[in-house]
Amino acid sequence: MNSLEIIRSIRLITDVCIDVRPGEKVLCVADRQEYFETLTLLASECIARGAEAAVTLIEPRRHYYDEPPSFVTAAMEKADIVVVMMPGSLVHTAARRQVNAGIKIAILEGPRDYFMAFDLTKEQLLKVKEQTEALQALLTKAQSARLLTKAGTDLTMSLEGRTGIALLPFAEKGMFCVVPGYAEAACAPIEDSVEGAAVIDAATVGAEDFEEIVQEPYELKFRKGQIVSISGGRDARKLEAILAAEKAARAFAELGVNSNFFVPKKLRGSRLDMAIGGNAHIGLGRNEHIGGKSKANNHLDLSMVNATLILDGKTVVEEGVLKL
């Protein structure tokens, strides 16, 4: 990756995704040295646009729900924009919920080759926004959903009374986003309505040593929104070990559809896999941050390739292809 490519990627974030303005206060938070170096480049670009910027390095967080130091939370409250680069990204923390209403929070997923792999234009990002918000509206309107894959996933659930959310690569006050190109439409289903099986065959994120491409696809069976069995090899055993530490994380928490259809569909074994449009993921554990009722500590995302999503009997994504 040459210096011009790095600058182009950084500027896509500062100029388009978070739209840094003169006089704004930008706080960048990293939890490891390589991320700190990347955020230093981003902070320099913010300063070049007339903003004030600071970069802080904190001790690595072990879990997605681990809180930042209290002085960092205090600094977040005084910022206009917060850019976070660390596993977990503080999304599932009380600190994020406490300060989110009045500021922009942008999550910059690492490592550096992840966010540079998108190579998108502003026009493409606007198209991603349009498609994601269309899916969000359909999830909000829908009473029921069915998720299918050729690998064997077949899940049904009620969405009645639940509101879809759109996670977009554009920062807005009161919303968190993942820059420069991650997008999804998601919804927390009625917790005890989920029935069927999910075959996990793409990538998983949400816990230490769990963020990877699935080597051996495995099956989860749900009854009344709870996992009743897990079958498979090494990857299945790793999930079981995580769930053994917190029973509440066995609950179905989220239906998510990835909605950046400009991302190549090839799995890379990185967080880029979670951005592939037409793939779907299910969440386990906490969902109060997306309109549900579960206050579990963990939130795990498990994804499937080339999904089919049916809302109220109408197919809106078919084997990974958007049908809007």
C-alpha positions in Angstrom: 0.0 0.0 0.0 1.7 3.2 -1.1 1.5 6.6 0.5 -0.9 8.0 -2.1 -3.4 5.1 -1.5 -3.1 5.7 2.3 -3.9 9.4 1.9 -6.8 8.7 -0.4 -8.3 6.2 2.1 -7.8 8.6 5.0 -9.4 11.5 3.0 -12.4 9.4 2.1 -13.0 9.1 5.8 -12.3 12.7 6.9 -13.9 14.4 3.9 -16.9 12.2 3.1 -17.7 9.7 5.9 -17.3 12.0 9.0 -17.2 15.4 7.1 -14.8 17.2 9.4 -15.4 20.9 9.6 -13.2 23.8 10.7 -13.3 24.4 14.5 -14.6 20.9 15.4 -13.0 18.9 18.1 -12.0 15.4 17.1 -10.9 12.7 19.6 -9.2 9.6 18.2 -9.0 6.5 20.5 -6.9 3.4 19.9 -6.0 0.5 22.0 -2.8 -0.7 20.3 0.2 0.9 18.7 -0.5 0.1 15.1 -3.9 1.6 15.4 -2.5 4.7 17.2 -0.2 5.3 14.1 -3.1 5.1 11.7 -5.2 7.5 13.8 -2.3 9.9 14.0 -2.5 10.1 10.2 -6.2 10.7 10.4 -5.8 13.4 13.1 -3.3 15.2 10.9 -5.8 15.3 8.1 -8.5 16.6 10.4 -6.1 19.4 11.5 -5.4 20.2 7.9 -9.1 20.8 7.5 -9.1 23.3 10.3 -10.3 21.0 13.2 -8.6 20.4 16.5 -7.6 16.8 17.0 -6.1 14.6 19.7 -5.1 10.9 19.7 -5.1 8.8 22.8 -3.7 5.2 23.3 -5.4 3.1 26.0 -4.7 -0.4 27.2 -6.2 -3.1 25.0 -9.8 -4.1 25.8 -10.4 -7.8 26.2 -14.2 -7.8 25.7 -16.5 -5.7 23.5 -18.3 -4.4 26.6 -15.1 -3.3 28.5 -15.4 0.4 29.4 -12.8 2.9 28.4 -10.9 4.8 31.2 -13.2 7.4 32.8 -11.0 10.3 31.6 -11.5 9.1 28.0 -15.2 9.1 28.5 -15.0 12.6 29.9 -13.0 13.7 26.8 -15.6 12.0 24.5 -18.3 14.1 26.1 -16.4 17.3 25.1 -15.7 16.2 21.5 -17.7 16.9 18.4 -16.4 13.7 16.7 -15.0 10.5 18.2 -13.1 8.1 16.0 -12.5 4.7 17.6 -10.1 2.1 16.3 -10.0 -1.1 18.4 -11.7 -4.5 18.5 -15.2 -4.0 19.8 -15.0 -0.2 19.1 -16.7 0.7 22.4 -20.1 0.1 20.7 -21.4 -2.1 23.5 -20.3 0.1 26.4 -22.2 2.5 28.6 -19.7 5.2 27.7 -20.8 5.1 24.1 -24.5 5.2 25.0 -23.8 8.0 27.5 -22.2 10.4 25.0 -23.7 9.2 21.7 -26.6 11.7 21.6 -24.7 14.8 20.9 -21.7 13.7 19.0 -20.6 11.8 15.9 -19.0 8.4 16.6 -17.1 6.8 13.8 -15.7 3.3 14.1 -12.6 2.6 12.1 -12.1 -1.1 11.8 -8.5 -2.4 11.8 -6.0 -3.4 10.6 -5.1 -0.7 8.1 -5.4 -3.0 5.1 -9.0 -3.6 6.0 -10.3 -0.1 5.5 -8.0 0.6 2.5 -9.4 -2.5 0.7 -12.7 -0.7 0.1 -11.4 1.8 -2.4 -14.8 3.4 -2.8 -16.0 6.8 -4.2 -18.5 9.2 -2.6 -21.0 8.3 -5.3 -20.8 4.6 -4.4 -21.2 5.3 -0.7 -24.3 7.3 -1.4 -25.7 4.3 -3.3 -24.9 2.1 -0.4 -26.8 4.5 1.9 -29.8 4.5 -0.4 -30.0 0.7 -0.5 -29.3 0.2 3.2 -32.1 2.7 4.2 -34.5 0.9 1.8 -33.8 -2.4 3.6 -34.1 -0.7 7.0 -37.6 0.6 6.0 -38.7 -2.9 4.9 -37.5 -4.4 8.2 -39.4 -1.8 10.2 -42.5 -2.4 8.2 -42.3 -6.2 8.2 -44.2 -8.4 10.6 -42.2 -11.6 9.9 -38.9 -12.6 8.5 -37.4 -15.8 7.1 -33.7 -16.3 6.5 -32.3 -19.0 4.2 -29.0 -20.2 2.8 -28.0 -23.0 0.5 -25.8 -24.3 3.3 -28.9 -25.1 5.4 -29.9 -22.0 7.3 -33.7 -21.8 7.7 -34.8 -19.4 10.4 -38.2 -17.8 11.0 -39.0 -14.9 13.4 -41.4 -12.1 14.3 -40.4 -8.5 13.7 -43.7 -7.1 14.9 -43.3 -3.8 16.6 -39.5 -3.7 16.2 -37.7 -0.9 14.3 -35.0 -1.6 11.8 -31.7 0.3 12.0 -29.3 1.3 9.3 -25.6 1.2 10.0 -24.1 3.5 7.4 -20.6 4.7 6.6 -21.7 8.3 7.3 -21.4 9.9 10.7 -24.4 11.7 12.2 -24.9 13.1 15.7 -26.6 10.5 17.8 -25.6 7.6 15.6 -22.5 5.5 15.4 -21.1 4.4 12.0 -18.4 2.1 10.6 -16.1 3.8 8.1 -15.3 3.9 5.3 -17.6 1.3 3.8 -19.4 -1.0 6.2 -23.1 -1.0 6.0 -26.0 -3.2 7.2 -29.7 -3.1 7.8 -30.6 -4.9 11.1 -33.4 -5.5 13.4 -33.9 -7.1 16.9 -36.6 -9.7 16.5 -39.1 -10.6 19.2 -36.8 -12.5 21.3 -38.8 -15.7 21.9 -40.1 -15.9 18.3 -37.0 -17.3 16.6 -37.2 -20.9 15.4 -35.1 -23.0 13.1 -31.4 -23.5 12.2 -28.5 -21.3 11.2 -25.5 -22.7 9.4 -22.5 -20.4 10.0 -20.1 -20.5 7.1 -18.5 -17.1 6.7 -16.9 -14.9 9.5 -17.5 -14.4 13.2 -16.7 -11.4 15.4 -17.5 -10.2 18.9 -14.9 -11.7 21.3 -11.2 -12.2 21.7 -9.9 -15.0 19.5 -13.3 -15.2 17.8 -12.7 -12.8 14.9 -11.9 -15.0 12.0 -13.2 -16.8 8.9 -15.1 -20.0 9.7 -12.9 -23.1 8.8 -15.6 -25.7 9.6 -19.2 -24.6 9.1 -21.4 -25.4 12.0 -25.1 -25.4 12.9 -27.0 -23.7 15.6 -30.6 -24.8 16.4 -33.0 -22.3 18.0 -36.2 -22.9 19.9 -38.1 -19.9 21.3 -35.1 -17.7 20.6 -32.6 -19.8 22.5 -29.8 -22.0 21.3 -30.8 -25.6 22.0 -27.9 -27.3 20.2 -24.6 -26.5 18.5 -23.1 -29.1 16.1 -19.8 -29.0 14.3 -16.0 -29.0 14.7 -13.4 -26.6 16.0 -15.3 -23.4 15.3 -18.4 -24.8 17.0 -16.4 -25.7 20.1 -14.9 -22.2 20.3 -18.4 -20.7 20.3 -19.5 -23.1 22.9 -16.6 -22.1 25.2 -17.6 -18.4 24.8 -21.3 -19.1 25.5 -20.4 -21.2 28.6 -19.1 -18.1 30.3 -22.4 -16.2 29.9 -25.8 -18.0 29.5 -27.6 -14.9 28.4 -25.4 -14.8 25.3 -27.1 -17.9 24.0 -30.2 -15.8 23.1 -30.9 -14.8 19.5 -30.4 -11.0 19.4 -30.2 -9.7 15.8 -31.1 -10.3 12.2 -28.6 -8.4 10.0 -28.2 -8.0 6.3 -24.9 -6.6 4.9 -25.7 -4.0 2.3 -22.5 -2.8 0.6 -22.8 -4.5 -2.7 -19.6 -2.9 -4.0 -17.4 -5.0 -1.8 -16.0 -8.1 -3.6 -17.7 -11.3 -2.4 -14.4 -13.2 -1.8 -13.8 -14.1 1.8 -10.5 -12.8 3.2 -10.5 -14.0 6.7 -10.7 -10.5 8.1 -13.4 -8.0 9.2 -13.9 -7.2 5.5 -15.9 -10.4 5.3 -18.5 -8.8 7.5 -19.1 -6.1 5.0 -20.0 -8.2 1.9 -23.4 -7.2 0.6 -25.8 -10.0 0.3 -24.3 -11.9 3.2 -26.3 -12.0 6.4 -25.5 -12.4 10.0 -27.2 -13.3 13.2 -26.4 -11.7 16.6 -26.3 -13.5 19.9 -26.6 -11.9 23.4 -27.1 -8.2 23.9 -29.6 -6.3 21.7 -30.8 -3.4 23.8 -28.6 -1.2 21.7 -30.6 -2.0 18.6 -34.1 -1.9 20.1 -34.3 -5.3 21.9 -34.6 -6.3 25.5 -31.5 -8.4 26.1 -28.9 -6.8 28.4 -26.3 -9.6 28.1 -22.7 -8.5 28.2 -21.6 -10.1 25.0 -22.8 -9.5 21.5 -21.5 -12.0 18.9 -22.0 -11.7 15.2 -22.0 -14.9 13.1 -22.3 -14.6 9.3 -23.5 -16.6 6.3 -22.7 -16.2 2.6 -25.2 -15.5 -0.1 -28.4 -15.3 2.0 -32.0 -15.2 1.0 -34.2 -12.8 3.1 -38.0 -13.0 2.9 -40.1 -10.3 4.6 -43.8 -10.9 4.9 -43.6 -13.5 2.1 -41.7 -11.2 -0.3 -38.1 -11.9 -1.2 -35.9 -8.8 -0.8 -32.5 -10.5 -1.1 -32.1 -13.8 -3.1 -28.9 -15.8 -2.7 -26.9 -12.6 -2.1 -28.5 -10.5 -4.8 -30.6 -7.5 -3.8 -34.2 -7.6 -5.2 -35.5 -4.2 -4.4 
